[in-house]
Amino acid sequence: MKLILALDFGGTKLATGLTNNGSKEWLNYKRCLSPTNADVNTDLSIMYELIDSVLEGQKPDVIGVSFGGPVDANTGTVRLSHHVKGWENIPLKKLLEDKFGVSANIDNDANVAALGEYSFGAGRGYNSLFYITVSTGVGGGWILNGQPWRGFEGMAGEIGHAIIDPDGPLCLCGKRGCVERLASGPYMAQDVREILRKETKKGEILRSLVENNLDLITGKVISEAANSGIS
Ligand SMILES: [Zn+2]
């Protein structure tokens, strides 16, 4: 049985899990928030601590990495993170292989999630699918004819900074009206807070979910409000 160490570098969260090849259960799993002023070095040192605590002295047979940003999956190099400083051209595959002495594979988180849904989830039985992730950012991943389709420089499905409203609000990438500016968790929360501060009679459900403390509104709270009715 192969022991797989799985790592997830998100924009605001870091997670690691240990599982046996073919199993759908974690043997061990730990996650934590990355600090607001995180950079590549703090992300890596937090991740190494998480890895030590899930491995408990065991040695993995292989490492799989999901990264929240554009990745060159062939070389295992992170191109950049829009959310955490210092990730430009970091050879993450090599860093992990040198440190742990086993093979590591790295891909963009939406591509990995698309593969997960294709293999174990909503995409089972289908030949091709497009997966959309909405979290700190907005990303997408293709499975075409049973294979991940990464496109030129791994950018296939990277819909986050496609412009859908040229006159829309300014995005962290410098453009206006990107999908991510309008639909990511943190930006939706920011927009909703601004609207509710101006329009004090709107948002009954949202206000009750956060007990009138608008600072507590997050993308998750907005989803809960949407699920429970129009607010
Ligand atoms: Zn953008």
Boltz pocket constraint, residues with backbone or C-beta under 6 A from the ligand:
constraints:
  - pocket:
      binder: B
      contacts: [[A, 160], [A, 161], [A, 171], [A, 172], [A, 173], [A, 174], [A, 175], [A, 178], [A, 180], [A, 181]]
      max_distance: 6.0
